[in-house]
Amino acid sequence: MALCAAAYVLQWIAPGFTELFWFAPVYTDIEPWRLLTAAFLHSPGFIFHIAFNLYALWLLGRSLEPLLGRLRFTLLYLISALGGSVGVVLLAPAFQAVVGASGAIFGLFGALFVIQRQRGGEVKALLILIGINLVLGFVYPNISWQAHLGGILTGAACGAVLAYAPKGPRRALVQFGGLGVIALILTAVALLWTPNF
């Protein structure tokens, strides 16, 4: 949350900051860090963009971070952000620029759903919330449904790795190894799928 807020301030006071770190599929080969940096930027002219995302991040973080621990939660967020950008690479026009933590936040939604299911928790309300937010991405312009879709699928995969890793001394190894494999697959897909000009 602090990084998103700091980046938002820089977007206002540093000309060109947003353009330096936003993501579009065409940048994947030449500036691959944008796959992640875009997840910390928001639309400077629309305060509700960052307000909603920070609130969702706070809400989901309160559930997931104590459950997973800070390191696993951070990795889940970053890998989900990467998955959101890969969704943009696969499904959006090459020059469509995107910003926002929404892909990562949808990843947290996906992970929470899988973890809740594994633990036998109630998921009906969560499914309704996810469904409403997914639909909004298709209804309202300037919302990257591609990032939402990539993020939620990635988060669900990460959630499965974290929730279903066998208990015992090798649990952490399986969890971190599984997250690493997901990150490597996403990176490979992004680099192989990138449009050439």
N, C-alpha and C positions, 0 to 999 in steps of 0.2 A: 504494500500500500504506500509506503514511504517513497519507494522508487517511482511509482506512478505519479504521485503528487509532485515530487521534485522535477520529473520530466515535464509535467504539465506547466509548472512555473517557467521552466526553460523554454518551452514552446511559446510562451507569451513574451519573454524578455530577450530571447536570442533569435534574431531573424535567420531563417533557413534551417533551424534545428529540426523541425518536423520533417522537412524534405530530406534531411541527412539520414534519418533513421527509420522512415516509414518503409513499408514493404510492398513490392509488386513482383510478380513472378519473374519478370525480365531481369531483376537484380540478383537472382539466386546464385548464378555462377560467379558473378564478378564481386558481389558484396554479400556473402552468405550470412553474415551476422544480422542482417536485417530480418531474417526469419524469426529472430528472438526480440530484437529491439523494438519492433512495431508493437509488441504486446505491452509495452510500458508507455506508449503514446496514446493520446486521445484527441478528439476533434476540438481544437481550441475555441471555435465559435459556438460550441454546444455544450454548456456546463453540465447538462443532465447526462451526457455520455460518460464522463468520468465519475460523476456522483453516483450513478446507478452501478457502474462497475466496481467502484470502491466499496459500496454498500454490500453488493453481492459477494465480493472477495472477503469482506469482514465476516459476513454471515456464514459463508461456507468454511472459512478458515477456523471459526470458533468450533465447528463440528469436526473438521478433518485434522487440523494440526495437533490437537491434544491426542487424538487417536493414533495418528501415524508417526508423530514426532516431527521436529522442525526440518530435518534433512530430507526425509521421505516426502513431506509436504512440499518443500521447495522444488525437489526434483519432479514431483507430479505437476506442479504449476508450470515449470519450464518446458517439460516434455509435451504437456498439453498445448502450450503456446506454439511450440514447434509443429505439433500436429495441426493446429489451426492454420498456420502458414502453409503447410503442405496441402491442406484442403484448398487454399487459395491457388496454389501452384497447379493443382489438378483440375480445378473447376472454374476458375475465373479467367477473364481476358488477361493477356500477358502484361498489359500496361495499367491494369487496375490497381491503384495504390490503396492500401488499407492501413488503419491504425486501430489500436484498442486491445484491451485485455479480454475481450469477449471470448475469443477462442480458448484461452487458458481457463476462463471461468466456466465455460461449457465443459471443459475437461474435468474440472472439479465436480460439476454436476454429475457427469458420467461416472466418475470414480465413486462418488458418494452413493449413487444408485446401486452399483455393483457391491460395494462394501456392506450397505444396509441389507441387501438381499442375502448376502452370505451369512450375515449375523442374525437373520430372521426378523429384521425390523420392518416396520410399515413403510411402504414406498409409494402408495397411491397418491398422496399429496405432492410428493417430489416429482412423480411422473407428470402430473397435471402442470406443475410449475415449469418443468422442462418443455413440455409440449407447447404451452403458451409462448414461451420465449423463442422456441424454434420457429413457430408460425410467424411471429413478429418479424423475424429476419427475412421472410419471403414477402411479407405484406408491405413493410415500410421501405422506401428507397434509402440508399446509402448505408445499409446495414449488410455486412458481409456474411450472408448465410453460409458461404463456403467455409469461412473460418469457424463458424459455429459447428458445422457438421464435422469438419476435421478435428476440432477440439474435443467434441463429445465422444467420438469414436476412439480417439487416442486416450482420453481420460478413462473410458470404460476398460480399455485394454490394460492400462496401468493399474486401475483398481482391481482387476482380476489377478494380476501378478501379485499385488500387495495383499489381497484378501485370501487367495487360495494357495499361497506358498506354504509348503508343509511345515508344521510346527517342529521345533527342535533346533539343534545348534546350527544347522545350515539354512535356516529360514532367511536370515539377513542376506546371505550370499545369493540365494535364489531370487530374493526381491530386488536387490541392486543389480544383479546380473540380468534379470528380466527387463528392468527399466532401461538398462544400457542397450540391450538388444532392440527394444522398441525405438529408442533414440537413433540407433544406427540405421535401422530400416527406414525410418522417416527421412533421415539425412540422405540416404542413398536414393530414395524415391524422388525427393526434391531435386537432387542434382541430375538424375537421369531424365527427369520429366521436363526440366527447364527448357523453355522455348529458345531456340537459337536465332539470332538476327545478324 
